Amino acid sequence: MQLKAKLAQSELTIGSWITLGHPAIAEIMAAAGFDWLVLDMEHSVLELSEIQTIIQVLDKQRCPAIVRLTSNHPDQIKRVMDAGATGVMVPMVKSAADAHAAVQGVYYPPRGQRGVGLARAQGYGASFPEYQQWLANNAVVVAMIEHVDAVHEIDAILAVPGIDAYIIGPYDLSGSMGMPGELNHPEVQAAIETVLAAGQRANKPGGIHVIEPDPEALQQRIKAGFNFLGYALDIRILDSVCRNHMHNIRAAL
C-alpha cells in the first residue's frame, strides 16, 4: 500500500529524518524498516543534487521520500517534486492560506499551479502522462504545525483539501510561545493536545517529531493518539548509539 493510502486510512506510520548527505545512510535507514524518511533541507546542509541522489536510493528500497522544505515556496516545491520526491513537508504552516499554497505547489493545473517540466520524476520526458497519474494518486503534502498561530488556526488548516497529514515541530512551537526548548511546559503540552484533538475531529493523521531515539517516548505518543510519527534523526541515532556503546565498553574495563 502506498503512503498516501495509509494516511487516508489513518494507519500508523513511523518515519525518521535524514540530515547527512551520504547515500549509504539513507540506504541503511530505509532497510531498517522506516515507513518513510524525511530529507531535511531546512536544518541541514543537504543540497538539491544530494536530495535527488538520496531519493534514487530510497526509490530502490521502496521507501517514500518526503522533503522538508526551507520555506513554503512554489519554486522549491516544484524542484524537489521534479527530482522524484513522494511529497513535501512544509514548514511554518500558520493558516489555511499557507496550507492551500503548499497543495497548489505540488499539483499541476487545474488542481494546482505547479509549472510543468521534464525531469527525473517524469522519466526525463518519457513518462509524463504516467507521472500525472502517479501524482494524483500518491503525492503527499504534510503541514508542519510549529507556531502558536497555527494552533489557533488548526481546524481551518486541516480542512484544506490536499493536506494529507500534519506533524508538530515541538521546538519551534515552544519557541513561538516564548519558551524555546521547554517541551514539557504545561502551556506547550496544552497546545500539542489542542492540535491532536483537532486532527482527531478532522480524521486527519498527524504526529510529532520525537527528537531523541527513545522507544518509550515514541510509545507514549502512539498511546496518546498520534499516528504519523517522526522518530529521531540520523545524527541523534548515530550519536546516541556511539555514546552508549563507549559508555558500556569503558564501564566494563
Backbone hydrogen bonds, N-H to C=O, Kabsch-Sander energy under -0.5 kcal/mol:
donor,donor_aa,acceptor,acceptor_aa,energy
6,K,2,Q,-2.0
7,L,3,L,-2.6
8,A,4,K,-2.2
9,Q,5,A,-1.2
10,S,7,L,-1.8
11,E,6,K,-2.8
13,T,227,N,-2.1
15,G,229,L,-2.9
16,S,36,W,-1.2
17,W,232,A,-0.6
18,I,38,V,-3.1
25,I,22,H,-1.3
26,A,22,H,-1.0
27,E,23,P,-2.3
28,I,24,A,-2.6
29,M,25,I,-2.4
30,A,26,A,-2.5
31,A,27,E,-2.3
32,A,28,I,-1.3
33,G,29,M,-0.5
33,G,30,A,-1.4
34,F,29,M,-1.1
35,D,14,I,-2.9
36,W,14,I,-0.6
37,L,64,P,-2.3
38,V,16,S,-3.0
39,L,37,L,-0.5
39,L,66,I,-2.8
40,D,18,I,-2.5
40,D,38,V,-0.7
41,M,39,L,-0.9
41,M,68,R,-2.2
45,V,19,T,-0.5
46,L,40,D,-0.5
51,I,47,E,-2.4
52,Q,48,L,-2.3
53,T,49,S,-1.7
54,I,50,E,-2.6
55,I,51,I,-2.5
56,Q,52,Q,-2.2
57,V,53,T,-1.7
58,L,54,I,-2.7
59,D,55,I,-2.7
60,K,56,Q,-1.5
61,Q,57,V,-1.2
62,R,59,D,-1.1
63,C,58,L,-2.6
66,I,37,L,-2.6
66,I,64,P,-0.6
67,V,65,A,-0.5
67,V,87,G,-2.3
68,R,39,L,-2.3
68,R,66,I,-0.6
69,L,67,V,-0.7
69,L,89,M,-2.1
73,H,71,S,-1.7
77,I,73,H,-2.3
78,K,74,P,-2.6
79,R,75,D,-1.8
80,V,76,Q,-2.3
81,M,77,I,-2.2
82,D,78,K,-2.4
83,A,79,R,-1.3
84,G,81,M,-1.4
85,A,80,V,-1.9
86,T,65,A,-2.3
87,G,65,A,-1.3
88,V,140,V,-1.9
89,M,67,V,-2.7
90,V,88,V,-0.5
90,V,142,V,-2.8
93,V,90,V,-0.5
93,V,144,M,-1.6
94,K,92,M,-0.8
99,A,95,S,-2.0
100,H,96,A,-2.7
101,A,97,A,-2.2
102,A,98,D,-1.8
103,V,99,A,-2.0
104,Q,100,H,-2.5
105,G,101,A,-1.7
106,V,102,A,-1.0
106,V,103,V,-0.7
107,Y,103,V,-1.7
111,R,108,Y,-0.8
112,G,108,Y,-2.2
113,Q,104,Q,-2.6
114,R,104,Q,-0.6
114,R,107,Y,-2.6
117,G,115,G,-0.5
119,A,117,G,-0.6
121,A,82,D,-3.0
123,G,120,R,-2.0
124,Y,119,A,-3.1
125,G,119,A,-0.5
125,G,122,Q,-1.1
126,A,123,G,-1.6
127,S,122,Q,-2.2
131,Y,127,S,-2.2
132,Q,128,F,-2.3
133,Q,129,P,-1.6
134,W,130,E,-2.5
135,L,131,Y,-3.2
136,A,132,Q,-1.8
137,N,133,Q,-1.6
138,N,134,W,-2.2
139,A,135,L,-1.6
140,V,86,T,-1.5
142,V,88,V,-2.7
142,V,140,V,-0.5
143,A,165,A,-2.3
144,M,90,V,-2.4
144,M,142,V,-0.5
145,I,143,A,-0.6
145,I,167,I,-2.5
146,E,144,M,-0.9
150,A,147,H,-0.9
151,V,147,H,-1.3
152,H,148,V,-1.7
153,E,149,D,-1.1
154,I,151,V,-1.1
157,I,153,E,-2.2
158,L,154,I,-2.5
159,A,155,D,-0.9
160,V,157,I,-1.4
163,I,160,V,-1.7
164,D,141,V,-2.1
164,D,162,G,-0.8
165,A,141,V,-1.3
166,Y,205,P,-1.6
167,I,143,A,-2.1
168,I,207,G,-2.6
169,G,145,I,-1.7
173,L,169,G,-2.2
174,S,170,P,-2.4
175,G,171,Y,-2.2
176,S,172,D,-2.6
177,M,173,L,-0.9
177,M,174,S,-0.5
178,G,175,G,-1.9
179,M,174,S,-2.9
182,E,179,M,-2.3
183,L,181,G,-1.9
185,H,182,E,-1.6
189,Q,185,H,-2.7
190,A,186,P,-2.1
191,A,187,E,-1.9
192,I,188,V,-2.2
193,E,189,Q,-2.3
194,T,190,A,-1.9
195,V,191,A,-1.9
196,L,192,I,-2.4
197,A,193,E,-2.4
198,A,194,T,-1.9
199,G,195,V,-2.4
200,Q,196,L,-2.1
201,R,197,A,-2.1
202,A,198,A,-2.2
203,N,199,G,-0.5
203,N,200,Q,-0.6
204,K,199,G,-2.9
207,G,166,Y,-1.1
209,H,168,I,-1.6
210,V,208,I,-0.8
210,V,230,G,-3.1
211,I,209,H,-1.1
214,D,212,E,-2.2
218,L,214,D,-2.0
219,Q,215,P,-2.4
220,Q,216,E,-2.0
221,R,217,A,-1.7
222,I,218,L,-2.1
223,K,219,Q,-2.6
224,A,220,Q,-1.6
225,G,221,R,-0.7
225,G,222,I,-1.1
226,F,221,R,-2.1
227,N,206,G,-2.5
228,F,206,G,-1.5
229,L,13,T,-2.2
230,G,208,I,-1.4
231,Y,15,G,-3.3
231,Y,229,L,-0.6
232,A,210,V,-3.5
232,A,230,G,-0.7
234,D,17,W,-2.1
237,I,233,L,-2.6
238,L,234,D,-2.6
239,D,235,I,-2.3
240,S,236,R,-2.6
241,V,237,I,-2.3
242,C,238,L,-2.3
243,R,239,D,-2.6
244,N,240,S,-2.6
245,H,241,V,-2.4
246,M,242,C,-2.4
247,H,243,R,-2.4
248,N,244,N,-2.3
249,I,245,H,-2.7
250,R,246,M,-2.5
251,A,247,H,-2.2
252,A,248,N,-1.2
253,L,249,I,-0.5
253,L,250,R,-0.8
